[in-house]
């Protein structure tokens, strides 16, 4: 990464940019540059004939939660924040100067169709699809691990609540007996008891990033598959003619 004016530039492989490192870099730049944008370039996708450029920024609501390090379910519901609200994509337009456009026009062949034009119809996207599928499977495994963390947390929370309820019923029965004996009742909570210590909730940041990355891989697979079907229909028409 490098900084120029108020922009950052980062290359990525198969759209794998949804990381904590990128968020931390954003936050560091935000301390000095309020309107900070990251330009993402994906050479693996550009090899398929698409100029893969994205301009991203962190949403204000996400940055506020990140500063407080409060990615609990309660805070996320309070801010109405979901995994799609981490990054905001800014429309980007790439244009050439008139001199460059004239130069490119001079380089274009005079023939209406050349062998290079036919080569664009080759179904050479299989390696790209395979790598996206491999990364997608890895992300699904990561998401499963994140879900296991929350399942473990909720099991412990449920067990603790049951222990608290049993302790409270026992204490209330003991207090009833003390009142009948004319004694002062005991408090119904014991801060020194381990069952009353709150269990920290796991952060949902990693699961949000993984889910975001899964959606990105699915969109890329869908886009390349659509292009491949279009090429198949064009090749079928050429063979019939």
N, C-alpha and C positions, 0 to 999 in steps of 0.2 A: 504494500500500500504506500501511497505517497499523497501528499497534500498539495494542492495548487488552488489558490484562491479559496473558495468555499466548497470545493469538491474533493472527494476521495475516489481513487481508482483501484479496482480489484478485479483480477481475473478469477474465474471459477471453472471447475470441471464438471460437466453435466449438471450445472445449476446447483452445486452443493455450496451454498453460501449462508444457509440458515444456521449460524453458529453463535455461541456466546462470545467468541473472540471479536466477531464483527460488531456485536452490540456494545461491547466494552470500548472498542475503538470509536464508535459513534458517540458514546457518552463522553469520552475524553475530548473529542473535537468539539462537542456541544458546550464545553466549559468556556471555550474561546470564540467559537463560531456558532452563532445562533441558527442560521439557516444552512445547515450542513447536508450535503447530498452525496451519496455514494453511487458511482457509475460502475455497474457490473458488466463484465464482458466474458462471454463463454465461447472460447475458440472451438470446442468440440461441436457445438451446435452450428457455429458459423461455417464449419466445413461442409455442412449439408446445404449451403446456399442461402442461409438466413443470417442477417447481421444481428447477432444476439447481444443487444445492448439493453440495459435496464437502469433507470434512475430511481433510487430508493431513499427513503428517510424513515426514521423511527417516529411512530405516532406520539403525540404529546401525552396521552393517557398512559401509554406503556412506559414512557420515560419517567413519569411520576411514580409509578409503581416500582420501577427498577431502582430508582434512587432510594426508596424506602425499604427495598428488599422484602416486599410483602406480596408474595405470589400465592397466597392462600385462596381457597375457594370463596371465603367470605369477601375478601378484598376484590377479587375478580368479579363477583356478582355485584358488588357495590359500584364498581366502575363500569359495569356492563362490557367487560373486555373478554374477547375470545382469541383463539390462536390466529385468526385472520387479521387481527388488529395490531399486530406487532409492527409490520412494515407498511408503509404507504408508497405505492408506486406513482411516480410523477411522469406524465407524458413526455417523451423525448422525441425530438425531430433532428435528423441528420441531413444537412444540406451542403452542397458543394458550391464553390464560387463559379462565376460564369466562365472563367478561364479554364478551370478544371473540367467543367461540363463540355466545353468545346473540344478540349484535348481528348476526352473519352469518346466523343462522337467521331473524331478522326481515327481512333483506334478500332472502331466497330467495322467488321467485315462488310463488304458490299453485297455478298451473297445472302439471300433471305434465310437460308437454312444451311448449317454446316454440321460437320461430324460432332463438333463440340456441343451443338444444340441437342443432338440425339443422346449424347452421353449424360445429359441432365436427367434423362428418363431412366437411367440405371437404378435398380433397387439396391443401393449401397448403404441403406440405413440400418441393416441388420446388426452390425457391431454396436451402433449407437443405441438401438433398442435393447440389446442384450445387457449393456452396461447399466442402462437405466433400470432394467428389471433387477439386476444384481443389487444396485444401490437401494432400490425400493424394498427388496426383501430384507436387507440389513436394517433399514429404518423400521420395518415392521417388527423385527426382533427387538430393537431398542424401545419401541413403543410398548411392546409386551412387558419388558422389564420395568418400565415406568409404571405401568398399570399394576404390576405385582407389588411395587412399593406402596401404592395407595391401598391395595387390598390388605396388606400387612398392617398399615396404619389404622384402617377402619376396624380390623379384627381386634387390635389392641385397645382401640377406643371403646368398642362395644364391651370388651371384657372389663375394662376399668369402670365403665358406667354400671355394670352389673355388680361389681364389688362395692362401689359407692352406695348403691341402693341397698344392698344387704347390710352394710355397715350402718347406714342411716336407720333402717328398721330396727336393728339391734340397739342402737343408741336411744331411739324413741321409746322402746320397751323399757330400757333401763331408766330413762327419765320418768316414765309413768310410775315406776316402782319408787323412785326417789321422792316424787311429789306426794305419793301416798304416805311415805315415811316422814314427810315434813322437811325434806332436804332440798337444797338448790339443784335445779337441773343442770346437766352438763351441756356444753356447746354441741350443736349438731354438725359441726365441721371441725376437722383436726388438720390444720395446715402442715403439721409435722408428719402426718401419715402419707406414705408414698402413693396411696391410691387417689389422693387429691391433687397430686402434682400434674399439671397439664402435659399432655403428650404433644410434642412439636409436630405440626403438619408438614409433610414434605412439600418442597417448592414445586410449582407446576410449570416453571419456566422451561425445563428440559422437554417435558411432554408437549408443550406448545410448539417449541422449535421443531421437534421431530414430526409432529402432525403437519406443520407448515411445509416441511421438506417433503413429506409424503405427497401432499397435494401438488407440489411443484413437479415431482417426478411423474405423477399421473397425468398432469397437463402436458408435459413434454412427450410422453408416450402416446397420448391421444393425438397430439399435433402431428407427430411423425407418422403414425399409423394412417391418419387422414391423407397425408401427402402420398404415402405409398399406394393407397387405394386409387388416388387420382392418376398416378403414374401407370398403374395396372390397366385402367380403362383406356388411357391414351395409347399404351402399347398394343392393347387388343384392337383398337381402331386402326392403328398403323399396319398390323399384320393382316387385318381383313382387307385393307386397300392394296 
